[in-house]
């Protein structure tokens, strides 16, 4: 698997924005990404280092189950996906919204 195919998209919500603020245990920040279902923690670390030039201290992954959606009279199950919460080394940040 190519490292550029590991990270699909960042997840930017109010809850994930609170993770970016420095915590009491130091100046570490956490970011949340939607990743490929076949990616493991080591490949996520390597992809972050290659794409964003940052060092990930810790990677937590989880499978988010798909929800049921209504489509006309039927209920369709949306596919499950994988989420990764990445803790960066102290003092490192990722600029997810790059200005042109």
C-alpha atoms as an extended CHARMM CRD file, in Angstrom:
* protein
*
       100  EXT
         1         1  UNK       CA              0.0000000000        0.0000000000        0.0000000000  PROA      1               0.0000000000
         2         2  UNK       CA              1.2880000000        3.4580000000       -0.9370000000  PROA      2               0.0000000000
         3         3  UNK       CA              1.7100000000        5.8250000000        2.0270000000  PROA      3               0.0000000000
         4         4  UNK       CA             -0.3380000000        8.5190000000        0.2860000000  PROA      4               0.0000000000
         5         5  UNK       CA             -3.3210000000        6.1280000000        0.2670000000  PROA      5               0.0000000000
         6         6  UNK       CA             -3.2130000000        5.5790000000        4.0380000000  PROA      6               0.0000000000
         7         7  UNK       CA             -4.6320000000        8.9330000000        5.1750000000  PROA      7               0.0000000000
         8         8  UNK       CA             -7.9410000000        9.7140000000        3.4680000000  PROA      8               0.0000000000
         9         9  UNK       CA             -9.0230000000       12.9910000000        5.1160000000  PROA      9               0.0000000000
        10        10  UNK       CA             -8.7510000000       14.9580000000        8.3560000000  PROA      10              0.0000000000
        11        11  UNK       CA            -11.8090000000       15.0230000000       10.5950000000  PROA      11              0.0000000000
        12        12  UNK       CA            -12.5500000000       18.6030000000       11.6270000000  PROA      12              0.0000000000
        13        13  UNK       CA            -15.3740000000       18.9460000000       14.1550000000  PROA      13              0.0000000000
        14        14  UNK       CA            -15.8540000000       20.8500000000       17.3940000000  PROA      14              0.0000000000
        15        15  UNK       CA            -14.8720000000       17.8100000000       19.4120000000  PROA      15              0.0000000000
        16        16  UNK       CA            -11.6550000000       17.1850000000       17.4550000000  PROA      16              0.0000000000
        17        17  UNK       CA            -10.7200000000       20.8660000000       17.7010000000  PROA      17              0.0000000000
        18        18  UNK       CA            -10.7020000000       20.5760000000       21.5120000000  PROA      18              0.0000000000
        19        19  UNK       CA             -8.1250000000       17.7730000000       21.1880000000  PROA      19              0.0000000000
        20        20  UNK       CA             -5.6960000000       20.1900000000       19.5150000000  PROA      20              0.0000000000
        21        21  UNK       CA             -5.4160000000       22.4140000000       22.5780000000  PROA      21              0.0000000000
        22        22  UNK       CA             -2.4400000000       21.6510000000       24.8510000000  PROA      22              0.0000000000
        23        23  UNK       CA             -3.2270000000       19.2390000000       27.6360000000  PROA      23              0.0000000000
        24        24  UNK       CA             -2.0900000000       19.2850000000       31.2570000000  PROA      24              0.0000000000
        25        25  UNK       CA              0.6150000000       16.6810000000       30.5920000000  PROA      25              0.0000000000
        26        26  UNK       CA              2.6350000000       18.9340000000       28.3090000000  PROA      26              0.0000000000
        27        27  UNK       CA              2.5190000000       20.7560000000       25.0040000000  PROA      27              0.0000000000
        28        28  UNK       CA              1.2430000000       17.8160000000       22.9330000000  PROA      28              0.0000000000
        29        29  UNK       CA             -1.5250000000       18.0640000000       20.3660000000  PROA      29              0.0000000000
        30        30  UNK       CA             -3.8280000000       15.4090000000       18.9360000000  PROA      30              0.0000000000
        31        31  UNK       CA             -5.3170000000       15.2410000000       15.4450000000  PROA      31              0.0000000000
        32        32  UNK       CA             -8.0330000000       12.9810000000       14.0550000000  PROA      32              0.0000000000
        33        33  UNK       CA             -7.9330000000       11.4300000000       10.5690000000  PROA      33              0.0000000000
        34        34  UNK       CA            -10.0860000000        9.1210000000        8.4880000000  PROA      34              0.0000000000
        35        35  UNK       CA             -7.6840000000        6.3900000000        7.3620000000  PROA      35              0.0000000000
        36        36  UNK       CA             -7.7090000000        3.3860000000        5.0700000000  PROA      36              0.0000000000
        37        37  UNK       CA             -9.3600000000        0.3380000000        6.5960000000  PROA      37              0.0000000000
        38        38  UNK       CA             -6.2580000000       -1.8150000000        5.9500000000  PROA      38              0.0000000000
        39        39  UNK       CA             -3.8080000000        0.6620000000        7.5440000000  PROA      39              0.0000000000
        40        40  UNK       CA             -2.0390000000       -0.2590000000       10.7710000000  PROA      40              0.0000000000
        41        41  UNK       CA             -0.5260000000        2.0740000000       13.3640000000  PROA      41              0.0000000000
        42        42  UNK       CA              3.0060000000        1.8930000000       11.9840000000  PROA      42              0.0000000000
        43        43  UNK       CA              1.9160000000        2.7400000000        8.4260000000  PROA      43              0.0000000000
        44        44  UNK       CA             -0.0970000000        5.7030000000        9.7640000000  PROA      44              0.0000000000
        45        45  UNK       CA              3.0240000000        6.9960000000       11.5590000000  PROA      45              0.0000000000
        46        46  UNK       CA              5.0990000000        6.6200000000        8.3970000000  PROA      46              0.0000000000
        47        47  UNK       CA              2.4680000000        8.3790000000        6.2710000000  PROA      47              0.0000000000
        48        48  UNK       CA              2.3120000000       11.3270000000        8.6950000000  PROA      48              0.0000000000
        49        49  UNK       CA              6.0950000000       11.6270000000        8.6390000000  PROA      49              0.0000000000
        50        50  UNK       CA              6.2110000000       11.5240000000        4.8410000000  PROA      50              0.0000000000
        51        51  UNK       CA              3.2750000000       13.8550000000        4.1150000000  PROA      51              0.0000000000
        52        52  UNK       CA              3.3330000000       16.3790000000        6.9970000000  PROA      52              0.0000000000
        53        53  UNK       CA              6.9550000000       16.0000000000        8.2300000000  PROA      53              0.0000000000
        54        54  UNK       CA              5.9060000000       15.4050000000       11.8590000000  PROA      54              0.0000000000
        55        55  UNK       CA              6.6900000000       12.6600000000       14.3660000000  PROA      55              0.0000000000
        56        56  UNK       CA              3.7470000000       10.8110000000       15.8810000000  PROA      56              0.0000000000
        57        57  UNK       CA              4.3060000000        9.7200000000       19.4680000000  PROA      57              0.0000000000
        58        58  UNK       CA              1.1160000000        7.6750000000       19.7660000000  PROA      58              0.0000000000
        59        59  UNK       CA             -1.5860000000        6.4440000000       17.3670000000  PROA      59              0.0000000000
        60        60  UNK       CA             -4.9830000000        5.1790000000       18.5260000000  PROA      60              0.0000000000
        61        61  UNK       CA             -7.2070000000        3.5230000000       15.9170000000  PROA      61              0.0000000000
        62        62  UNK       CA            -10.8290000000        2.4660000000       15.9810000000  PROA      62              0.0000000000
        63        63  UNK       CA            -13.4240000000        1.0900000000       13.5880000000  PROA      63              0.0000000000
        64        64  UNK       CA            -16.4980000000        3.3320000000       13.4040000000  PROA      64              0.0000000000
        65        65  UNK       CA            -19.5590000000        1.2140000000       12.6190000000  PROA      65              0.0000000000
        66        66  UNK       CA            -21.7530000000        2.2730000000        9.7230000000  PROA      66              0.0000000000
        67        67  UNK       CA            -25.1070000000        3.8790000000       10.4390000000  PROA      67              0.0000000000
        68        68  UNK       CA            -28.4690000000        3.0120000000        8.9440000000  PROA      68              0.0000000000
        69        69  UNK       CA            -29.8720000000        5.6540000000        6.5970000000  PROA      69              0.0000000000
        70        70  UNK       CA            -33.3270000000        5.9010000000        5.0930000000  PROA      70              0.0000000000
        71        71  UNK       CA            -33.5940000000        5.7710000000        1.3260000000  PROA      71              0.0000000000
        72        72  UNK       CA            -37.2210000000        5.9720000000        0.1620000000  PROA      72              0.0000000000
        73        73  UNK       CA            -38.9340000000        3.0850000000        1.9520000000  PROA      73              0.0000000000
        74        74  UNK       CA            -35.7550000000        1.1090000000        2.6180000000  PROA      74              0.0000000000
        75        75  UNK       CA            -33.0510000000        1.3000000000        5.2590000000  PROA      75              0.0000000000
        76        76  UNK       CA            -29.5100000000        1.1260000000        3.9100000000  PROA      76              0.0000000000
        77        77  UNK       CA            -26.4740000000        0.4280000000        6.0760000000  PROA      77              0.0000000000
        78        78  UNK       CA            -23.6130000000        2.8050000000        5.3480000000  PROA      78              0.0000000000
        79        79  UNK       CA            -20.1340000000        1.2320000000        5.2990000000  PROA      79              0.0000000000
        80        80  UNK       CA            -17.9120000000        1.1140000000        8.3750000000  PROA      80              0.0000000000
        81        81  UNK       CA            -14.7120000000        3.1710000000        8.3700000000  PROA      81              0.0000000000
        82        82  UNK       CA            -11.5110000000        3.5300000000       10.3670000000  PROA      82              0.0000000000
        83        83  UNK       CA            -10.5130000000        6.5370000000       12.4630000000  PROA      83              0.0000000000
        84        84  UNK       CA             -7.0780000000        7.3640000000       13.8690000000  PROA      84              0.0000000000
        85        85  UNK       CA             -6.3360000000        9.7860000000       16.7180000000  PROA      85              0.0000000000
        86        86  UNK       CA             -2.6890000000       10.8250000000       16.4620000000  PROA      86              0.0000000000
        87        87  UNK       CA             -0.6630000000       12.3810000000       19.2870000000  PROA      87              0.0000000000
        88        88  UNK       CA              2.2620000000       14.4500000000       18.0080000000  PROA      88              0.0000000000
        89        89  UNK       CA              5.5380000000       15.1860000000       19.7280000000  PROA      89              0.0000000000
        90        90  UNK       CA              5.7780000000       18.3070000000       21.8690000000  PROA      90              0.0000000000
        91        91  UNK       CA              5.8100000000       21.5350000000       19.8870000000  PROA      91              0.0000000000
        92        92  UNK       CA              4.7550000000       20.0150000000       16.5430000000  PROA      92              0.0000000000
        93        93  UNK       CA              1.6120000000       21.0090000000       14.6750000000  PROA      93              0.0000000000
        94        94  UNK       CA             -0.0670000000       20.2330000000       11.3590000000  PROA      94              0.0000000000
        95        95  UNK       CA             -1.5250000000       23.0280000000        9.2260000000  PROA      95              0.0000000000
        96        96  UNK       CA             -4.6870000000       21.3520000000        7.8940000000  PROA      96              0.0000000000
        97        97  UNK       CA             -5.9820000000       24.5300000000        6.2640000000  PROA      97              0.0000000000
        98        98  UNK       CA             -3.1170000000       25.7090000000        4.1020000000  PROA      98              0.0000000000
        99        99  UNK       CA             -3.3850000000       29.2300000000        2.7660000000  PROA      99              0.0000000000
       100       100  UNK       CA             -2.5670000000       29.6330000000       -0.9530000000  PROA      100             0.0000000000
